[in-house]
Amino acid sequence: MGWLFGMACALGGGLLVLLVLGALLRLAVSLTNRSLAPARLPAPPPRSGGIPEWDWDDWDDDGADGRLEPQRPWRAPRAIPEPGTLKGMSIMLLTSLGCGFTYVMMGFAAQELGFRMHRDATQFAVAVLNLPIGWLMLTTLLSIGLPTRFGRAALAAFVFALVMVGVAMFIGCVIGGLSVFLR
């Protein structure tokens, strides 16, 4: 019965990690949208004036002074649509599975070349070589999962990496501060 509790805790912990990663991905996309210009929409056709026969209620389409109402900037379309919770979690799940698979395959390749994977230096080298592949996987999944261009998805993946570095530095500072404080 204890194994069932262990499996439930592992599943709950995995879902919690995916939830946090999905939220960080949404933060990265939001920060990327702030640095990019909004998506361009096709210009509306020019108005000829007057009320056409088929548009009998044209009087309520304009503002109070007769001009078209400007589009509010907070309602403008975004360059990269922000992923929802489940979409962000699924993108991060697929990215982490792909990175884990490539890490194992690169580890097997390193052992075939004569390196020993039980050494920390070899594991670190394989992990560092896996970083660009993980970035490329995240970029590809963002461009597929969110309707955006590859370059914008690459920028969002880079901002996500910067956010992850910031989170790691924050956690390191908290753990370091606690170890000094509790000593």
Stockholm file with secondary structure:
# STOCKHOLM 1.0

chainA/1-183         MGWLFGMACALGGGLLVLLVLGALLRLAVSLTNRSLAPARLPAPPPRSGGIPEWDWDDWDDDGADGRLEPQRPWRAPRAIPEPGTLKGMSIMLLTSLGCGFTYVMMGFAAQELGFRMHRDATQFAVAVLNLPIGWLMLTTLLSIGLPTRFGRAALAAFVFALVMVGVAMFIGCVIGGLSVFLR
#=GR chainA/1-183 SS CHHHHHHHHHHHHHHHHHHHHHHHHHHHHHHHHHHSCCCCCCCCCCCCSSCCTTCTTGGGTSCTTSSCCCCCGGGSCCSSCCCCHHHHHHHHHHHHHHHHHHHHHHHHHHHHTTCCTTSHHHHHHHHHHHHHHHHHHHHHHHHHHTTCCHHHHHHHHHHHHHHHHHHHHHHHHHHHHHHHHTC
#=GC SS_cons         CHHHHHHHHHHHHHHHHHHHHHHHHHHHHHHHHHHSCCCCCCCCCCCCSSCCTTCTTGGGTSCTTSSCCCCCGGGSCCSSCCCCHHHHHHHHHHHHHHHHHHHHHHHHHHHHTTCCTTSHHHHHHHHHHHHHHHHHHHHHHHHHHTTCCHHHHHHHHHHHHHHHHHHHHHHHHHHHHHHHHTC
//
